[in-house]
Amino acid sequence: MTVAIQTNQIAKGYGKTQALLPLTLTVPEGAVFALVGHNGAGKTTLIKLLMNMLHPTSGSATVLGKPTAALTGADFQRIGYASENQELPDWMTVGQFLSYLRPFYPTWDDEALVRQLDLPLDRKLKNLSRGMLMKAALASILAFSPSLILLDEPFSGLDPLVRDELIEALRPRSLAAAPTTAQPTILISSHDLAEVESFATHIGFLHQGQLLFAEEMTSLMARFREVTVALNPASAATSIAPPESRIPESWLLLEQTSIAARFVHIHADAEPVAAQVEEVFPGSASLQIEPMSLRGIFLALAKSGRAPAAL
């Protein structure tokens, strides 16, 4: 596996405040890696460390095989970055802005992007809506076909139509047009779980500066299941809650009434769910196992407060 991003116990603190706890992360080349978490979780801090906009308190990172501290102007011809709070030269028109950037990048080609994103070339950036401003920012990095794209909350505050247009602009760059076509690596932080679920290949969850887990999207979606158990009222054993010692560690948020029990299973692809249910609720009448959305998974994790080691 070729690696696009590698961090080794990288951390960032401000005095007594630890914005990012020691974090080790590997992002393979060609991945679309979604970095999710609440406000203040450390997502922006991590992206700025990777861009060498911040210097780590400890640890290190490499981007496209080069230490972040050693990145030069030439390296940024291969790295695209856009943020929800990014400052653009608002006195320029969209056309002037793109024309200004063109000489810096030998691979620059914005013609198709201008059409696809319906960019008004004659309007000043300061007069654009938030959605159109993010379109211009995205076009300014996609136009030079970077090997690595870092996007910090690009969908924040945008209406659904604009979000869809931005994702469609990104999607061809995350899906190979041909087996020999080299695809860029995309690292995207977002609160919009439904949107990243539609095209991300990998996902990482940051919580209070700590990386709880990072894995392939298919693996995450395969192992989480919502389980509903229909209990047999005739069985006295199901009328009371089971002791904690009988509940598997892979069960989250167990709720029980006299007729049913519901929980989230975090390793449903690897553990015998039916056998576990029979052990905890002997004589149960039926069992229903349903896939979960990404939003449902993260709500379950947030509500459970499960320690990282148990995931």
ZADOSE-587237 format. One record per residue (C-alpha): residue number from 1; x, y, z; residue in one letter. Coordinates in steps of 0.001 Angstrom, whole numbers, plus 500000, padded with zeros to 6 digits. Example, Ala and Ser with C-alpha at 12.3 -4.5 7.8 and 13.67 -1.06 7.14 Angstrom:
<rs>
i	c1	c2	c3	aa
1	512300	495500	507800	A;
2	513670	498940	507140	S;
</rs>
This chain:
<rs>
i	c1	c2	c3	aa
1	500000	500000	500000	M;
2	501305	503425	499002	T;
3	500706	506019	501718	V;
4	499654	509618	501003	A;
5	499481	510802	504634	I;
6	501244	509315	507640	Q;
7	501246	510754	511150	T;
8	503320	509392	514022	N;
9	501985	510389	517447	Q;
10	501509	513947	516232	I;
11	500040	516287	518865	A;
12	499305	519967	519335	K;
13	498891	521881	522563	G;
14	498427	525498	523559	Y;
15	499759	525887	527074	G;
16	497639	523642	529292	K;
17	495083	523074	526534	T;
18	495649	519993	524383	Q;
19	493941	520583	521025	A;
20	495130	517280	519552	L;
21	496284	514274	521550	L;
22	499071	512055	520132	P;
23	497610	510667	516937	L;
24	498853	508021	514519	T;
25	497017	507839	511210	L;
26	497641	506285	507808	T;
27	495753	507487	504729	V;
28	496406	505331	501657	P;
29	496984	506870	498267	E;
30	493774	507309	496301	G;
31	491514	507183	499371	A;
32	488666	509570	500106	V;
33	489153	509887	503853	F;
34	486341	511527	505844	A;
35	487423	513025	509156	L;
36	484370	513530	511351	V;
37	483755	514795	514867	G;
38	482099	517577	516838	H;
39	483236	521197	516880	N;
40	486501	521452	518772	G;
41	487352	517792	518173	A;
42	490677	518686	516519	G;
43	489835	518249	512832	K;
44	491004	521700	511735	T;
45	494101	521434	513918	T;
46	495097	518172	512241	L;
47	494580	519559	508729	I;
48	496622	522678	509520	K;
49	499422	520496	510892	L;
50	499428	518521	507638	L;
51	499598	521780	505666	M;
52	502481	523041	507865	N;
53	500289	525976	508875	M;
54	500818	524874	512477	L;
55	503833	523206	514046	H;
56	503264	520144	516232	P;
57	504036	520138	519930	T;
58	505291	516583	519514	S;
59	505309	513823	516918	G;
60	505608	514163	513161	S;
61	503824	513697	509859	A;
62	504614	513099	506211	T;
63	502536	514215	503229	V;
64	503129	512605	499826	L;
65	506263	511046	501293	G;
66	507767	514309	502575	K;
67	507942	515610	506169	P;
68	505417	518391	506636	T;
69	508070	520670	508151	A;
70	510047	520440	504902	A;
71	507228	521292	502476	L;
72	508179	523955	499932	T;
73	506381	525962	497268	G;
74	506967	523242	494688	A;
75	505247	520684	496926	D;
76	502119	522826	497049	F;
77	501786	522441	493296	Q;
78	500648	518910	494211	R;
79	498517	519792	497261	I;
80	495147	521551	497174	G;
81	493556	523091	500264	Y;
82	490219	524789	500895	A;
83	488521	525777	504143	S;
84	485132	527153	505117	E;
85	486924	530167	506623	N;
86	489454	530595	503837	Q;
87	490208	534191	502920	E;
88	490117	535013	499200	L;
89	491091	538287	497470	P;
90	487558	539668	497495	D;
91	488439	542703	495364	W;
92	489034	540377	492395	M;
93	486408	538967	490087	T;
94	486162	535191	489821	V;
95	487841	535344	486424	G;
96	490685	537520	487693	Q;
97	491198	535194	490656	F;
98	491508	532097	488464	L;
99	493718	533926	485964	S;
100	496004	535063	488769	Y;
101	496525	531481	489929	L;
102	497028	529957	486482	R;
103	500777	530766	486050	P;
104	501670	529050	489344	F;
105	500523	525622	488134	Y;
106	501818	523961	484942	P;
107	498832	521577	484897	T;
108	496174	524290	485243	W;
109	492891	523725	483373	D;
110	489765	525440	484697	D;
111	487556	525563	481605	E;
112	485434	522498	482402	A;
113	485193	523398	486095	L;
114	483889	526894	485355	V;
115	481103	525345	483273	R;
116	480352	522542	485719	Q;
117	480142	524853	488756	L;
118	478445	527652	486778	D;
119	480918	530239	488049	L;
120	480169	533916	487201	P;
121	483581	535046	485956	L;
122	482664	538745	485884	D;
123	481438	538992	489496	R;
124	483667	540062	492369	K;
125	484371	537489	495045	L;
126	483065	539830	497760	K;
127	479644	539832	496086	N;
128	479286	536053	495935	L;
129	477033	533984	498151	S;
130	478670	531567	500595	R;
131	477903	528659	498304	G;
132	479302	530329	495194	M;
133	482396	531422	497140	L;
134	483075	527805	498119	M;
135	482606	526794	494472	K;
136	485271	529312	493466	A;
137	487620	528062	496183	A;
138	487097	524464	495088	L;
139	487677	525322	491433	A;
140	490926	527058	492376	S;
141	492372	523792	493700	I;
142	490793	521243	491383	L;
143	491999	523179	488314	A;
144	495607	522076	488770	F;
145	494774	518393	489420	S;
146	496592	518015	492758	P;
147	497743	514647	494066	S;
148	496338	515470	497512	L;
149	493229	517511	498351	I;
150	492568	518729	501908	L;
151	489097	520160	502552	L;
152	488146	521603	505936	D;
153	484345	521682	506411	E;
154	483588	522526	502768	P;
155	479840	521829	503172	F;
156	479268	523890	506321	S;
157	476312	526263	506012	G;
158	475577	525380	502380	L;
159	472174	524505	500986	D;
160	471646	520932	499707	P;
161	471841	521886	496022	L;
162	475256	523539	496389	V;
163	476517	520594	498469	R;
164	475461	518238	495695	D;
165	477265	520348	493091	E;
166	480474	520359	495144	L;
167	480324	516608	495667	I;
168	479737	516021	491965	E;
169	482825	518126	491236	A;
170	484827	515972	493649	L;
171	483345	512611	492732	R;
172	485124	512065	489371	P;
173	488377	512693	491235	R;
174	487607	509919	493697	S;
175	486401	507337	491173	L;
176	488898	506063	488611	A;
177	487910	506705	485024	A;
178	490200	503859	484019	A;
179	492319	501313	485933	P;
180	495484	503157	484942	T;
181	494219	506592	485963	T;
182	495950	507932	489058	A;
183	493389	509371	491441	Q;
184	494122	512024	494057	P;
185	493847	511375	497760	T;
186	491104	513425	499407	I;
187	490992	514216	503130	L;
188	487761	515956	504029	I;
189	486466	517072	507418	S;
190	482727	517453	507668	S;
191	479734	517469	509998	H;
192	477535	516330	507117	D;
193	477626	512578	507665	L;
194	475034	511768	505005	A;
195	477088	513506	502333	E;
196	480470	511974	503184	V;
197	478829	508555	503468	E;
198	477892	508784	499799	S;
199	481460	508934	498491	F;
200	484068	508392	501246	A;
201	486142	505202	501156	T;
202	487665	505598	504650	H;
203	486552	507300	507836	I;
204	488103	508505	511084	G;
205	486347	509752	514206	F;
206	487973	512495	516297	L;
207	486544	513215	519750	H;
208	487994	515805	522126	Q;
209	491331	515695	520337	G;
210	491564	511899	520327	Q;
211	491242	509619	517312	L;
212	488747	506969	518398	L;
213	489137	504881	515257	F;
214	490016	505011	511566	A;
215	489022	502335	509070	E;
216	487565	501619	505674	E;
217	483961	502707	505262	M;
218	482890	499244	504105	T;
219	484345	497700	507262	S;
220	482603	500190	509543	L;
221	479232	499801	507835	M;
222	479536	495999	507908	A;
223	480263	495642	511609	R;
224	477624	497999	513057	F;
225	474066	496694	513268	R;
226	470919	497670	515144	E;
227	469461	494577	516758	V;
228	465860	494208	517944	T;
229	464865	491169	519999	V;
230	461230	490166	520480	A;
231	461059	488676	523968	L;
232	458781	485862	525043	N;
233	456515	487230	527800	P;
234	455927	483701	529014	A;
235	459582	483399	530011	S;
236	460255	484828	533474	A;
237	463920	485227	532557	A;
238	463115	487955	530020	T;
239	460992	490054	532355	S;
240	463994	491452	534209	I;
241	467134	493132	532912	A;
242	470093	490746	532462	P;
243	473091	491253	534747	P;
244	475937	493343	533336	E;
245	478254	490338	533427	S;
246	476119	488579	530793	R;
247	476026	491466	528332	I;
248	478753	491215	525645	P;
249	481167	494152	525403	E;
250	480211	494575	521758	S;
251	476659	495638	522692	W;
252	475908	499363	523002	L;
253	472840	501156	524384	L;
254	470863	498115	525502	L;
255	467230	499018	526186	E;
256	464657	496506	527378	Q;
257	460938	496342	528029	T;
258	458834	493340	528974	S;
259	458279	492472	525299	I;
260	461390	493646	523433	A;
261	465047	494595	523697	A;
262	467099	496782	521383	R;
263	470843	497444	521153	F;
264	473649	498354	518756	V;
265	476199	495655	517943	H;
266	479654	496965	517010	I;
267	481106	493660	515752	H;
268	478121	492032	514071	A;
269	480255	490838	511158	D;
270	482594	488815	513365	A;
271	480587	487638	516373	E;
272	477656	485146	516608	P;
273	474859	487634	517259	V;
274	472053	485066	517470	A;
275	473984	482889	519926	A;
276	474781	485919	522096	Q;
277	471113	486943	522158	V;
278	470054	483435	523179	E;
279	472613	483501	525999	E;
280	471388	486852	527329	V;
281	467686	486408	526538	F;
282	466967	482652	526518	P;
283	463763	481686	524757	G;
284	463426	484971	522849	S;
285	460777	484850	520149	A;
286	462502	486525	517177	S;
287	465544	488515	516138	L;
288	465830	491426	513684	Q;
289	469244	492718	512538	I;
290	469286	495938	510520	E;
291	472091	497960	508829	P;
292	472769	501434	510216	M;
293	473410	504783	508601	S;
294	476635	506603	509330	L;
295	474665	509162	511344	R;
296	473093	506377	513401	G;
297	476499	504872	514101	I;
298	477980	508108	515365	F;
299	474941	508948	517472	L;
300	475269	505529	519093	A;
301	478955	506099	519795	L;
302	478335	509572	521200	A;
303	475512	508411	523470	K;
304	477392	505349	524710	S;
305	480583	507149	525656	G;
306	482421	503937	524834	R;
307	486182	504078	525422	A;
308	488366	503873	522273	P;
309	489936	500580	523372	A;
310	486536	498892	523233	A;
311	485867	499806	519608	L;
</rs>
